[in-house]
Amino acid sequence: MSRSNSIYTEDIEMYPTHNEQHLTREYTKPDGQTKSEKLNFEGAYINSHGTLSKTTTREIEGDLDSETSSHSSDDKVDPTQQITAETKAPYTLLSYGQKWGMVAILTMCGFWSSLGSPIYYPALRQLEKQFNVDENMVNVTVVVYLLFQGISPTVSGGLADCFGRRPIILAGMLIYVIASIGLACAPSYGVIIFLRCIQSIGISPTIAISSGVVGDFTLKHERGTFVGATSGFVLLGQCFGSLIGAVLTARWDWRAIFWFLTIGCGSCFLIAFLILPETKRTIAGNLSIKPKRFINRAPIFLLGPVRRRFKYDNPDYETLDPTIPKLDLSSAGKILVLPEIILSLFPSGLLFAMWTLMLSSISSGLSVAPYNYHLVIIGVCYLPGGIGGLMGSFFTGRIIDMYFKRKIKKFEQDKANGLIPQDAEINMFKVRLVCLLPQNFLAVVAYLLFGWSIDKGWRIESILITSFVCSYCAMSTLSTSTTLLVDLYPTKSSTASSCFNFVRCSLSTIFMGCFAKMKAAMTVGGTFTFLCALVFFFNFLMFIPMKYGMKWREDRLLKQQR
């Protein structure tokens, strides 16, 4: 293959009965005729997560799409991904600008999940008084939201990987809107707890599924940028939520918060219903294939210009993933128990849980002496964290993409020079996790300073600066970890993304549940010091999957083949 051509790969679900070098794919054309196509896989191998990874080569001369016209040929090469059918059909029909448009749509959908928890913090005092409950009781409404925020995506991710991304996202947003209406009219504290659970169950999966959507239309050399932006931007609600909640509570009361969520998410639901396309490659291929189910079809595709743009009358059937989707609601659990996965995610999950405590501490710490800030002023103090989160989401993705391109170029050169075997795989754990280490250790220092700034009543500037750094590191951690999971499990990207969501939300739930007692026993500064020591220690665990992760996956493969 000439150097000017592009090589891409993707994973294709493989079952034990498929031992041949050829697979047959059947699909139904718009005229009702059934066509069979034989796919030839060169040097195929079954990877350690039970899929056939490999090497059909797609040669695309010139631009892959309008995106690639602005990149060099080196930028278009992803030699780690060698699957594809031999075809000139583009991997995706989305242009570079349209990919960013998808990021905007997904951010719009997932934003309400991250907003739902912190927007509620300024209202806790009012709830205590209105329903005559103490602080520990009212905190239960926060904890249950975080709990189901971790559990729900592990189930919904499997549904999205089987039935498509679009219906699960829309169903979740609709549930969220209905629950928000109920919360705005809630007559009792018990109803609030129940509906907070339903609210979280509905909207939480959008974060993990959004990463799956991005994985459907990106390749490894660009994935960090788009996955990082999506996964980071959707969580900005946690940075700005308290400010919004403070303004609404101060102007009206706590019920205004849920009317705001109802109107905001309801409006976004209507937009998403109209324009959000189905991207699951077993359903839509490169977006040129009309989904069979109505719920998987976006009404905007009824418009003539859109139909022509996405080739609905002449679809690229060869881009249809031949996988037969299987519903497996336990897939997330099977991934999480793998040692290389949990060792990769646990340190980042701890760091992210501390970020949740930091957001909570800003609200509680600045409302008392020596600060005694007004509710709205406290909300404004969240802005540096929001800016830091934005920068972390944007820059980290670009950094890990640049690093990946550099490493993959050297990897292919070493292959060509005979320094490594031709069938060797690049160590994705090392390529991705090495980008996490500097920011994770930087975060330890920032959290330590933040905790003692709150505890000792240091100048407000120290709190604002450290919250900026902590938020930057938290979003960087999220972007990198999510990108790694999508890389490892491209056919189960929504399920895989939910794994980190589960880890971070579970740890956040535990930390939030214990935070009050830890503060009473050790003060705020002592609590953050203790947690920073834990994070510092567990950061070193990431060196284990960096060195042994790929070997463990290969060993499991060999064991399965015996």
GIMO-V737400 format. One record per residue. SS is DSSP state (h for helix, s for strand, l for the rest). PSI is psi in whole degrees, 0 to 359 (* if undefined). D_LAST is the distance of its C-alpha to the last C-alpha in Angstrom with 1 decimal. Layout:
SS:PSI:D_LAST + SS:PSI:D_LAST
This chain:
l:134:34.6 + l:156:37.9 + l:334:38.4 + l:345:40.5 + l:160:37.8 + l:142:35.5 + l:129:31.7 + l:157:30.0 + l:159:26.6 + l:166:25.4 + s:141:22.3 + s:127:21.6 + s:134:19.8 + l:138:16.8 + l:155:15.4 + l:334:12.2 + l:345:14.7 + l:86:15.9 + l:351:14.0 + l:166:17.4 + l:359:19.3 + s:139:22.0 + s:147:22.5 + s:128:25.7 + s:133:27.7 + s:140:30.6 + s:157:33.6 + s:126:37.1 + l:164:40.0 + l:335:43.2 + l:6:45.0 + l:353:42.6 + l:145:40.8 + s:130:37.1 + s:139:35.6 + s:146:32.1 + s:133:30.8 + s:128:27.9 + s:135:26.2 + s:123:24.9 + l:122:22.3 + l:120:22.4 + l:38:19.4 + l:150:17.6 + s:152:14.7 + s:124:13.1 + l:177:14.4 + l:353:13.6 + l:24:15.8 + l:25:14.2 + s:155:16.5 + s:116:16.8 + s:118:19.0 + l:213:21.1 + l:52:23.3 + l:142:25.8 + l:127:29.0 + l:121:32.1 + l:117:35.2 + l:112:38.1 + l:136:41.3 + l:216:43.8 + l:138:43.5 + l:314:40.5 + l:187:43.0 + l:340:46.2 + l:314:44.4 + h:348:43.2 + h:338:46.7 + h:2:47.6 + l:158:44.7 + l:169:44.2 + l:326:41.5 + h:323:39.6 + h:336:39.6 + h:354:38.2 + l:130:35.1 + l:78:31.8 + l:350:29.5 + l:341:26.5 + l:101:26.5 + l:15:25.9 + l:155:25.2 + l:156:28.0 + l:154:29.2 + l:101:31.6 + l:159:34.8 + l:5:37.9 + l:137:37.8 + l:149:38.0 + l:322:35.1 + l:149:37.7 + l:357:41.3 + l:129:42.3 + l:172:44.6 + h:316:44.6 + h:322:47.5 + h:329:45.9 + h:319:42.8 + h:329:45.1 + h:321:46.8 + h:320:43.5 + h:318:43.2 + h:317:46.7 + h:314:45.9 + h:322:42.8 + h:318:44.8 + h:321:47.5 + h:314:45.2 + h:341:43.3 + h:324:46.4 + h:337:47.6 + h:310:44.5 + h:332:45.2 + h:330:49.0 + h:333:48.9 + h:302:48.5 + h:333:50.9 + l:341:53.6 + l:339:54.0 + h:314:54.7 + h:344:58.5 + h:354:59.1 + h:320:57.9 + h:318:61.4 + h:322:62.9 + h:320:60.4 + h:313:61.2 + h:316:64.8 + h:320:64.6 + h:6:62.3 + l:54:63.5 + l:158:60.2 + l:179:59.4 + h:319:57.2 + h:321:54.2 + h:316:54.4 + h:333:54.8 + h:340:51.8 + h:325:49.6 + h:333:50.1 + h:317:48.6 + h:317:45.7 + h:326:44.6 + h:314:44.6 + h:322:42.3 + h:309:40.1 + h:339:39.5 + h:333:39.4 + h:324:36.1 + h:314:34.7 + h:315:35.8 + h:334:33.9 + h:333:30.5 + h:311:31.2 + h:330:33.3 + h:319:30.9 + h:322:28.4 + h:318:31.3 + h:322:32.3 + h:340:28.8 + h:309:28.9 + h:355:32.7 + l:156:34.0 + h:316:35.6 + h:308:39.2 + h:326:39.6 + h:320:38.0 + h:313:40.2 + h:318:43.3 + h:319:42.7 + h:318:42.3 + h:321:45.5 + h:317:47.4 + h:318:46.4 + h:316:47.5 + h:314:50.9 + h:316:51.6 + h:323:50.7 + h:322:52.9 + h:316:55.8 + h:320:55.3 + h:322:55.3 + h:335:58.5 + l:11:60.2 + l:129:58.6 + l:346:61.2 + l:165:59.4 + h:322:57.0 + h:320:54.5 + h:322:54.4 + h:314:53.7 + h:313:50.7 + h:312:49.3 + h:332:49.8 + h:323:48.5 + h:312:45.2 + h:319:45.3 + h:314:46.4 + h:318:43.4 + h:320:40.9 + h:308:42.4 + h:336:42.7 + l:320:40.0 + h:342:37.1 + h:329:39.1 + h:309:38.2 + h:318:34.4 + h:326:34.7 + h:320:37.1 + h:324:34.6 + h:320:32.2 + h:313:35.1 + h:321:35.7 + h:334:32.0 + h:329:32.5 + h:14:35.2 + l:160:34.6 + l:168:32.4 + h:329:31.3 + h:346:34.4 + h:356:36.7 + h:323:34.6 + h:318:35.9 + h:309:39.5 + h:319:39.1 + h:318:36.6 + h:314:38.6 + h:316:41.8 + h:307:40.7 + h:329:39.0 + h:315:41.9 + h:323:44.8 + h:339:43.8 + h:2:44.0 + h:343:47.5 + h:329:48.9 + h:334:48.2 + h:319:50.5 + h:353:53.3 + h:317:53.0 + h:324:55.3 + h:313:58.0 + h:315:57.9 + h:322:57.9 + h:316:60.8 + h:315:62.9 + h:318:62.3 + h:319:63.0 + h:322:66.1 + h:321:67.5 + l:253:66.8 + l:188:64.6 + l:332:61.0 + h:334:60.8 + h:331:61.4 + h:314:58.0 + h:333:56.2 + h:323:58.6 + h:315:57.7 + h:322:54.0 + h:310:54.8 + h:315:56.8 + h:308:54.6 + h:325:51.2 + h:318:52.9 + h:318:54.2 + h:326:50.9 + h:316:49.3 + h:318:51.8 + h:313:51.1 + h:320:47.3 + h:323:47.7 + h:322:49.7 + h:346:47.9 + l:115:44.3 + l:161:42.0 + l:130:38.6 + l:351:36.1 + l:124:32.7 + l:344:31.3 + l:347:29.9 + l:315:33.5 + l:357:35.9 + l:233:34.0 + l:22:36.3 + l:5:39.0 + l:349:40.5 + l:127:39.0 + l:120:41.0 + l:147:39.0 + l:320:39.2 + l:140:40.1 + h:320:43.5 + h:338:42.5 + h:355:40.2 + l:131:43.3 + l:130:45.7 + h:333:49.3 + h:336:50.1 + h:356:48.2 + h:340:50.9 + l:137:53.2 + h:310:53.8 + h:322:53.4 + h:318:50.1 + h:317:48.8 + h:321:49.8 + h:321:48.4 + l:18:44.9 + l:38:45.2 + l:334:44.9 + l:351:46.7 + l:65:44.4 + l:155:41.0 + l:82:38.1 + h:336:35.6 + h:344:33.2 + h:356:32.7 + l:123:31.5 + l:125:27.9 + l:1:26.0 + l:138:24.0 + l:104:24.7 + l:133:25.6 + l:132:24.2 + l:118:26.2 + l:97:24.3 + l:353:26.8 + l:6:24.3 + h:319:22.8 + h:318:25.1 + h:321:24.1 + h:326:20.4 + h:317:21.4 + h:331:23.9 + l:350:21.8 + l:130:19.7 + h:321:21.3 + h:332:22.0 + h:309:23.7 + h:324:25.9 + h:331:26.9 + h:325:27.9 + h:329:29.9 + h:313:31.5 + h:319:34.1 + h:324:35.1 + h:319:35.4 + h:315:37.7 + h:318:39.8 + h:324:40.1 + h:323:41.1 + h:328:43.9 + h:321:45.1 + h:317:45.6 + h:322:47.7 + h:315:49.6 + h:318:50.6 + h:322:51.7 + h:328:53.6 + h:315:55.6 + h:312:57.0 + h:324:57.8 + h:324:58.9 + l:352:61.3 + l:352:63.1 + l:175:64.6 + l:145:66.8 + l:4:67.2 + l:304:66.1 + l:46:67.2 + l:151:66.2 + l:157:66.8 + h:317:63.9 + h:321:64.1 + h:320:64.3 + h:318:61.2 + h:320:59.4 + h:329:60.6 + l:349:59.1 + l:348:55.6 + h:317:56.3 + h:321:55.3 + h:320:51.9 + h:318:51.6 + h:318:52.5 + h:319:50.0 + h:318:47.3 + h:314:48.2 + h:321:48.2 + h:318:44.9 + h:318:43.3 + h:310:44.9 + h:325:44.6 + h:316:41.2 + h:317:39.5 + h:323:41.4 + h:313:40.7 + h:331:36.9 + h:317:37.0 + h:317:39.2 + h:319:36.9 + h:314:33.8 + h:320:35.7 + h:316:36.8 + h:321:33.3 + h:327:31.7 + h:316:34.5 + h:322:34.0 + h:315:30.2 + h:327:30.8 + h:320:33.6 + h:323:31.3 + h:312:28.9 + h:328:31.8 + l:1:33.1 + l:16:29.8 + l:334:29.6 + l:155:26.1 + l:150:23.3 + l:332:23.9 + l:10:20.5 + l:151:21.1 + l:144:21.6 + l:143:24.7 + l:95:24.3 + h:330:25.7 + h:313:25.9 + h:318:28.2 + h:319:30.1 + h:313:31.0 + h:332:31.3 + h:334:33.6 + h:341:36.1 + h:328:36.1 + h:310:37.0 + h:315:40.7 + h:328:41.6 + h:321:39.9 + h:326:42.0 + h:320:45.0 + h:324:44.6 + h:315:44.8 + h:317:48.2 + h:316:49.4 + h:322:48.5 + h:313:50.1 + h:323:53.3 + h:313:53.3 + h:315:53.1 + h:335:56.0 + h:316:58.0 + h:316:57.9 + h:315:58.6 + h:358:61.5 + l:36:63.0 + l:171:62.8 + l:146:64.1 + h:332:62.4 + h:324:61.5 + h:323:58.9 + h:317:57.2 + h:318:57.2 + h:313:55.8 + h:326:53.0 + h:326:52.1 + h:311:51.9 + h:316:49.5 + h:317:47.4 + h:321:47.0 + h:312:46.2 + h:321:43.4 + h:314:42.1 + h:327:41.9 + h:317:40.4 + h:315:37.6 + h:314:37.0 + h:314:37.0 + h:315:34.5 + h:318:32.0 + h:319:32.1 + h:318:31.7 + h:314:28.5 + h:318:27.0 + h:323:28.0 + h:317:26.5 + h:329:23.1 + l:67:23.1 + h:330:25.5 + h:348:24.5 + h:43:25.0 + h:323:27.8 + h:316:30.1 + h:314:27.6 + h:317:26.5 + h:328:30.2 + h:339:31.0 + h:313:28.8 + h:324:31.4 + h:318:34.1 + h:315:32.9 + h:310:32.7 + h:320:36.2 + h:323:37.9 + h:314:36.6 + h:323:37.8 + h:320:41.0 + h:315:41.6 + h:314:41.2 + h:316:43.5 + h:322:46.1 + h:330:46.2 + h:351:46.8 + h:316:48.9 + h:315:52.3 + h:324:51.8 + h:320:50.5 + h:320:53.5 + h:326:55.8 + h:325:54.4 + h:2:53.8 + h:169:55.7 + h:314:54.2 + h:316:54.0 + h:321:52.4 + h:313:49.8 + h:326:48.8 + h:313:48.9 + h:314:46.4 + h:324:44.1 + h:322:44.4 + h:319:43.4 + h:312:40.2 + h:317:39.4 + h:315:40.2 + h:312:37.8 + h:342:34.9 + h:326:35.4 + l:342:33.9 + l:334:30.6 + h:340:30.0 + h:335:29.6 + h:306:26.3 + h:332:24.4 + h:325:26.4 + h:320:24.9 + h:353:21.4 + h:310:20.7 + h:322:18.9 + h:318:16.8 + h:321:15.7 + h:319:14.8 + h:320:12.8 + h:320:11.0 + h:323:10.1 + h:313:8.9 + h:322:6.5 + h:321:5.4 + h:329:5.6 + h:340:3.8 + l:*:0.0
